[in-house]
Amino acid sequence: MEKTLIIIKPGAIQRDLSGEIIRRFERKGLQLCGLKMMQLDEDILNEHYGHLIGRSFFPLIKESMMRTPVIVCCWEGYNAVEVARHMTGATNGRQAELGTIRGDFSVSVQENIIHASDCVENAELEVKRFFLPGEVFDFKKRSSKVLYAEYEK
C-alpha cells in the first residue's frame, strides 16, 4: 500500500472546506493514517517548494501558505498517490474538471485549496518532512475487505 501527503491549504481553511475535503478522501476509500494542524514557516516551505525558489511568484506562495495554519494528512491505499492526484484536479483551479476538489472549489493557480504529492518518491519524502516518527499509524480497517478485490492486494 502507498502513502501520500495531502496539505489542506490556508484558502481551504479560511473557507471552511477542510471537512469536505477530508470526507472526499474517506468516501473514496483511502485510509487516513496521519493528521495534524500546523503553522508552516519559511524553513519548511523553502524545503518543500525548493524547486520554485528563484521564481518570481515564490514569495507569494510562501506568504499564502503562512497565512493560517494548514492541515497535513497522510492517506494510504493502493495507488494512493495517483488516486489523490486525480481527485485533486489540475493545479489551475479554472482548468480543473468539475468533480475534482480544485474543479469544485478553486478558481486560482496559487490559491488552489490543496497540495497532493506528485509521485511515490516525493510522497515518501513529504510524509517524512511533515510527520515525525510515531505520527503516522499502521492499522487495518475492517472496510478494506469491501474496498479491494483479493487479487488487488
QUIDA-V400777 format. One record per residue. RES is the residue in one letter. SS is DSSP state (A for helix, B for strand, O for the rest). Layout:
((RES:SS) (RES:SS))
//
This chain:
((M:O) (E:B) (K:B) (T:B) (L:B) (I:B) (I:B) (I:B) (K:O) (P:A) (G:A) (A:A) (I:A) (Q:A) (R:O) (D:O) (L:O) (S:A) (G:A) (E:A) (I:A) (I:A) (R:A) (R:A) (F:A) (E:A) (R:A) (K:A) (G:O) (L:O) (Q:B) (L:B) (C:B) (G:B) (L:B) (K:B) (M:B) (M:B) (Q:O) (L:O) (D:O) (E:A) (D:A) (I:A) (L:A) (N:A) (E:A) (H:A) (Y:O) (G:A) (H:A) (L:A) (I:O) (G:O) (R:O) (S:O) (F:O) (F:A) (P:A) (L:A) (I:A) (K:A) (E:A) (S:A) (M:A) (M:O) (R:O) (T:O) (P:O) (V:B) (I:B) (V:B) (C:B) (C:B) (W:B) (E:B) (G:B) (Y:O) (N:O) (A:A) (V:A) (E:A) (V:A) (A:A) (R:A) (H:A) (M:A) (T:A) (G:O) (A:O) (T:O) (N:O) (G:O) (R:O) (Q:O) (A:O) (E:O) (L:O) (G:O) (T:O) (I:A) (R:A) (G:A) (D:A) (F:A) (S:O) (V:O) (S:O) (V:O) (Q:O) (E:O) (N:O) (I:O) (I:B) (H:B) (A:B) (S:O) (D:O) (C:O) (V:A) (E:A) (N:A) (A:A) (E:A) (L:A) (E:A) (V:A) (K:A) (R:A) (F:A) (F:O) (L:O) (P:O) (G:O) (E:O) (V:O) (F:O) (D:O) (F:O) (K:O) (K:O) (R:O) (S:O) (S:A) (K:A) (V:A) (L:A) (Y:O) (A:O) (E:A) (Y:A) (E:A) (K:O))
//
